[in-house]
């Protein structure tokens, strides 16, 4: 019995196998005398390619499904862009709430910017000296947008991990529960989070089936003893 989790699918018709045994082209059945020049197993490159399409790996099927259906979770509807937007919204909201509850941060930043403005002004008065002093330090004041930000404690933002949303091809009916590994109708695109939940559900279903089987076996034994 073939392993249901084998990563290579051989979808070869019996007729093709018989043609090959006869020494003919497996795909179309032409004899060796009808083969194109240089061909030994298949009569033509076209038949060779057609035969090759009947042998494919699990990864090839995964790529085919993702290309056909797109990277969008069929359970929660999440896409990479949606996840990233939600992440940025939540992080921005948390930072704003923190700043609003700590007004002293605004005063500190205002003082810091005023001091820096005074520093820039003094340097501007001696422009030539200022330019000379920046040689080799071109990036010193390049990130002004970052300078405009208040100092948020690390513990406020360290809980935010940039979302690296991935997508998995999941079996609607798990292989361990009797599902067909290669049937495209039994496949769905799930994001990482939904895939983890689905896997847990599949494992619970598997356990329930095992428990039920044990109970039934025990009942049968008891009946035999009676």
PyMOL commands that set and color helices and strands:
alter all, ss='L'
color gray80, all
select helices_A, chain A and resi 14-21+32-34+45-53+58-69+80-100+104-125+127-133+144-147+154-157+175-177+184-186+192-225
alter helices_A, ss='H'
color red, helices_A
select strands_A, chain A and resi 8-10+55-57+167-171+187-191
alter strands_A, ss='S'
color yellow, strands_A
deselect
rebuild
show_as cartoon
